[in-house]
Amino acid sequence: MTSRPSAIRDGTTARQGNTVELMNSEIQEENRRIRRLRLMVDFSLEYLRTQRITHDEAIRVVEGVRRFALNLFPGKEESFDIIYAPRFRRLLNERFRRS
């Protein structure tokens, strides 16, 4: 009879496997939320680009996307402001001739 390594005997390897599976699951969930946000941002930018809406309505769309993003990623206001707000600002400036 061969001796099993102590890590296998005491279940350490099984716990590590569970930890890796949990991490993979969390990463997959975060990737899913990122894809949802990207889709919402892209859709909203296209909507703002193609629809006849007022500036106030456009601002409400941007605010809605921001709320959606913060619901997916609580506490990440600064990330939204750095990554997505400039895209919306640039489009609104072009669309409504503001600088």
Protein Blocks (a to p, Z undefined) as FASTA:
>chain_A
ZZddfklmnommmmmmmmmmmmmmmmmmmmmmmmmmmmmmmmmmmmmmmpccdfklmmmm
mmmmmmmmmmmmghilmmmmmmmmmmmmmmmmmmnopZZ
